[in-house]
Amino acid sequence: MIFYLTTSNIPELTSLTPQQRALVESACLRPLLLRSWVRLSKVLVLFPIMLSTLVIVPEVVHTLTGKIVAMVLGLAVFFTSDYLFDMAVISSCREAIGKYVSEHEHELR
């Protein structure tokens, strides 16, 4: 479901049916997200975010509001940061996605 939400707003994919979009996701987007530069940047960007979410943010928020709010805020940042990073990578590679859709149009129809 998360991958669908990531790709459903890309203009190059809005004209495709869900089955065609799934084909583009499996053949183009998943390999894109598994490239070494994406994986390395994901680790370098998300590790400090998640570490600070689990260690620093609860201490700061706990002193200001309370333990429940700190846990909810920490969990929200922890679970949404990976999704937001994938959205940023996919939106920055829209040209490659459009090129793939135009080159493989006969396979998608």
N, C-alpha and C positions, 0 to 999 in steps of 0.2 A: 504494500500500500504506500509506503514512504517513497519508493522509487516512482510510483505512478504520480504522486503529488509533485515530485521533482520535475518530471518530464511533461506533465499535462499542460503547462503554461508556455512551452517553447513554441514559437510561431511555426517553425518548420514541421512540427509534429501535430499541430492542432487539426489539420485536415485528414489525418490518418485515423483509421478505425482502431479500437483497442488491440485487435490481433496484429495489425500492421505495426502499431507502436511497440508491442511486445517483441516483435521481430527486430525492430531497430534497436531496442534496448539490449537484447541479447547479442546482437552482432556488432553494434557500434559503441553503445554507452558503457556497458560493463567492461569491455576491454580498455576503454578510455580511463575508467576509474581504477583499473588494475595496473596502469603504467607505473614504472618505478618513480618517476618524478612526482606523481600524484600521491603515491603512498608515502614517500619521504616527506613531502611538504605537509601531508596530513599528520604525520607523527610530530614533526617540528612545530606545527601550529596548534594541534589539538592537545598534545600532552601537557603543555603548560596551562592551557585553559582548564582542562579537566583536573589537573593537580591543584590549581588555585581554587577551583570550585569545591573540591573536597576538603581542602585544608584552610584556606584563607577566608573565603566568603562566609562559611558558617560562623567563624569566630567574630567577624566584623558585624554581621547581621544579627547574631545572637545577642551581642551587647546592645544593639539598637532596638530590636523588636521582640525577638523571642526565638525559642528553639524550633517551633513548628514552621515558622516562616523561613527560617534559615534552611531547614531541610527541604522544604518545597522549592525554594529558589535554587538551591544547589542541584537538586535532581532535575529541575527544568533545564538549567544550563547544561548539565552533564549529558542529558539525552538529546537535546536539540542541536548541539554544536556539530556533531557528525553530519546530520542532515543539512545544516546550513552550509557546511564546507562542500558537500557533494553538489548542492545547488549552485554554489559559486563556481566550481570547476566546470559543471555542465553548461552554465550560462556563458562562461568565457570561451567555450569551444563550440559555440553555435555554428560557426562557419563550417567546421568539419562535419557536424551533424547534417547541415543542409546539403553539403557536398555528397555525403553518403546517401541521403534520401534521393537526391537527383540522379546519382549514378546507378542506384539499385531500384529505380522506380518500377521497372518491368517485373522485378521479383516481388515487389510489395503489392502490386495490383492483382 
